[in-house]
Amino acid sequence: MALKAVPIWVCFSQSDFVQNKKQLPNFRVSLAKLRKWECLALKLKLAQPERSQIHVDDDEKKPLTSTNSKTEETQITESKGFHKDLNSLPKPLSATDLVSSGNDGSKVRVAYQGLPGAYSEAAALKAYPKCETVPCDQFESVFKAVELWLVDKAVLPIENSVGGSIHRNYDLLLRHRLHIVGEVQLTVNHCLLGVPGVRKEELKRVLSHPQALDQCEIALNKLGVVRVSAEDTALAAQIVASEGIRETGAVASSRAAEIYGLDILAQTIQDDLGNVTRFLILAREPIIPGTDKPHKTSIVFTLEEGPGVLFKALAVFALREINLSKIESRPQRKRPLRIVDDSNKGSAKYFDYLFYIDFEASMAEPRAQYALAHLQEFSRFLRVLGCYPMDTTL
């Protein structure tokens, strides 16, 4: 940001000038004399930001499209009578066409991965019921949308009670400097969708995200259908609506059926009825931790080499009666292997790991501060990803 320098005007009384006339060679003014100055004006004019900079305070909201959006926008195949307005749905942001956009601050803008009707969008609406959701095509694009001030928050899945952790997002948390400011627990209810008028017995193939297909294995096996993978559950519903083939169905949410004009052929077809996905809410700045409600803190660290070091790391929480709700290990990308000489017969190879931990305590509590100070004594790297209120509702 460029600064334009301007002169500084200093005004003082004539008596002060006469009184200090003899001291002009040294020109040293005491702090007491400074109080007699009558005005001090400094005007700094900020240069206009470049076109590539993000305009945060614009009064007029600009659409999230590139310069030649009218000619470059991907055209969705028009629906054959099942949903006539697919082209009006928001186009997902990609990492290559993210551009600056104004934000009038009238409502929170939340980015998520997928298309309208995805479970991530449902998690965003649960956290911020009146928010404006912004779809993105990849997880990386979601992080960049927040960093470039295109949106205020981001909602990303981090683990599922059936499918386990989403390792890609753990890696992105470390790569980017966003902060976790909240979490959302969302009950997943898979539905079998089809074009209007079709019966589920007529289906020969079903599209959905690979994890959704695995979670509905029993129901799909009974139908004897061919399972076809798609990048997103909402995308699968969109494909079924746009193609209009009676023999093709999709596994997606009831909201996706409403958006794309499909019929719900069967509800709650997942094998495990207690299917819950945990989402993280990310922002550019952390929130101030409190103690008025249950809080959770997420950290990542690496340990020094030695026997029992991981035991010592976990003991710093147990000694202070801090409950650990999550522990995840990921190999370090820059140092995947470590060579340790165990004997004269050869060398053993070990992975160097990053450890992600969620513990149930607020950073405003002294016990949490003491625990991290203790952990830092034998860790090579320690970073607090965020301290945020726990979501206890489903």
Secondary structure in CASP SS format (residue, H / E / C, confidence):
PFRMAT SS
TARGET T0000
AUTHOR 0000-0000-0000
METHOD secondary structure of the structure
MODEL  1
M C 1.00
A C 1.00
L E 1.00
K E 1.00
A C 1.00
V C 1.00
P C 1.00
I C 1.00
W E 1.00
V E 1.00
C E 1.00
F C 1.00
S C 1.00
Q H 1.00
S H 1.00
D H 1.00
F H 1.00
V H 1.00
Q H 1.00
N C 1.00
K H 1.00
K H 1.00
Q H 1.00
L C 1.00
P C 1.00
N C 1.00
F C 1.00
R C 1.00
V C 1.00
S C 1.00
L H 1.00
A H 1.00
K H 1.00
L H 1.00
R C 1.00
K C 1.00
W C 1.00
E C 1.00
C E 1.00
L E 1.00
A E 1.00
L C 1.00
K C 1.00
L C 1.00
K E 1.00
L E 1.00
A C 1.00
Q C 1.00
P C 1.00
E C 1.00
R C 1.00
S C 1.00
Q C 1.00
I C 1.00
H C 1.00
V C 1.00
D C 1.00
D C 1.00
D C 1.00
E C 1.00
K C 1.00
K C 1.00
P C 1.00
L C 1.00
T C 1.00
S C 1.00
T C 1.00
N C 1.00
S H 1.00
K H 1.00
T H 1.00
E H 1.00
E C 1.00
T C 1.00
Q C 1.00
I C 1.00
T C 1.00
E C 1.00
S C 1.00
K C 1.00
G C 1.00
F C 1.00
H C 1.00
K C 1.00
D C 1.00
L H 1.00
N H 1.00
S H 1.00
L C 1.00
P C 1.00
K C 1.00
P C 1.00
L E 1.00
S C 1.00
A C 1.00
T C 1.00
D C 1.00
L C 1.00
V C 1.00
S C 1.00
S C 1.00
G C 1.00
N C 1.00
D C 1.00
G C 1.00
S C 1.00
K C 1.00
V C 1.00
R E 1.00
V E 1.00
A E 1.00
Y E 1.00
Q E 1.00
G C 1.00
L C 1.00
P C 1.00
G C 1.00
A C 1.00
Y H 1.00
S H 1.00
E H 1.00
A H 1.00
A H 1.00
A H 1.00
L H 1.00
K H 1.00
A H 1.00
Y C 1.00
P C 1.00
K C 1.00
C C 1.00
E E 1.00
T E 1.00
V E 1.00
P E 1.00
C E 1.00
D C 1.00
Q C 1.00
F H 1.00
E H 1.00
S H 1.00
V H 1.00
F H 1.00
K H 1.00
A H 1.00
V H 1.00
E H 1.00
L C 1.00
W C 1.00
L C 1.00
V C 1.00
D C 1.00
K E 1.00
A E 1.00
V E 1.00
L E 1.00
P E 1.00
I E 1.00
E E 1.00
N E 1.00
S C 1.00
V C 1.00
G C 1.00
G E 1.00
S E 1.00
I C 1.00
H H 1.00
R H 1.00
N H 1.00
Y H 1.00
D H 1.00
L H 1.00
L H 1.00
L H 1.00
R H 1.00
H C 1.00
R C 1.00
L C 1.00
H E 1.00
I E 1.00
V E 1.00
G E 1.00
E E 1.00
V E 1.00
Q E 1.00
L E 1.00
T E 1.00
V C 1.00
N C 1.00
H C 1.00
C E 1.00
L E 1.00
L E 1.00
G E 1.00
V C 1.00
P C 1.00
G C 1.00
V C 1.00
R C 1.00
K H 1.00
E H 1.00
E H 1.00
L C 1.00
K C 1.00
R E 1.00
V E 1.00
L E 1.00
S E 1.00
H C 1.00
P H 1.00
Q H 1.00
A H 1.00
L H 1.00
D H 1.00
Q H 1.00
C C 1.00
E H 1.00
I H 1.00
A H 1.00
L H 1.00
N H 1.00
K H 1.00
L H 1.00
G C 1.00
V C 1.00
V E 1.00
R E 1.00
V E 1.00
S E 1.00
A C 1.00
E C 1.00
D C 1.00
T H 1.00
A H 1.00
L H 1.00
A H 1.00
A H 1.00
Q H 1.00
I H 1.00
V H 1.00
A H 1.00
S H 1.00
E H 1.00
G C 1.00
I C 1.00
R C 1.00
E C 1.00
T E 1.00
G E 1.00
A E 1.00
V E 1.00
A E 1.00
S C 1.00
S H 1.00
R H 1.00
A H 1.00
A H 1.00
E H 1.00
I H 1.00
Y H 1.00
G C 1.00
L C 1.00
D E 1.00
I E 1.00
L E 1.00
A E 1.00
Q E 1.00
T C 1.00
I C 1.00
Q C 1.00
D C 1.00
D C 1.00
L C 1.00
G C 1.00
N C 1.00
V E 1.00
T E 1.00
R E 1.00
F E 1.00
L E 1.00
I E 1.00
L E 1.00
A E 1.00
R C 1.00
E C 1.00
P C 1.00
I C 1.00
I C 1.00
P C 1.00
G C 1.00
T C 1.00
D C 1.00
K C 1.00
P C 1.00
H E 1.00
K E 1.00
T E 1.00
S E 1.00
I E 1.00
V E 1.00
F E 1.00
T E 1.00
L E 1.00
E C 1.00
E C 1.00
G C 1.00
P C 1.00
G C 1.00
V H 1.00
L H 1.00
F H 1.00
K H 1.00
A H 1.00
L H 1.00
A H 1.00
V H 1.00
F H 1.00
A H 1.00
L C 1.00
R C 1.00
E C 1.00
I C 1.00
N C 1.00
L E 1.00
S E 1.00
K E 1.00
I E 1.00
E E 1.00
S E 1.00
R E 1.00
P E 1.00
Q C 1.00
R C 1.00
K C 1.00
R C 1.00
P C 1.00
L E 1.00
R E 1.00
I E 1.00
V E 1.00
D E 1.00
D E 1.00
S E 1.00
N C 1.00
K C 1.00
G E 1.00
S E 1.00
A E 1.00
K E 1.00
Y E 1.00
F E 1.00
D C 1.00
Y E 1.00
L E 1.00
F E 1.00
Y E 1.00
I E 1.00
D E 1.00
F E 1.00
E C 1.00
A C 1.00
S C 1.00
M C 1.00
A C 1.00
E C 1.00
P H 1.00
R H 1.00
A H 1.00
Q H 1.00
Y H 1.00
A H 1.00
L H 1.00
A H 1.00
H H 1.00
L H 1.00
Q H 1.00
E H 1.00
F H 1.00
S E 1.00
R E 1.00
F E 1.00
L E 1.00
R E 1.00
V E 1.00
L E 1.00
G E 1.00
C E 1.00
Y E 1.00
P E 1.00
M C 1.00
D C 1.00
T C 1.00
T C 1.00
L C 1.00
END
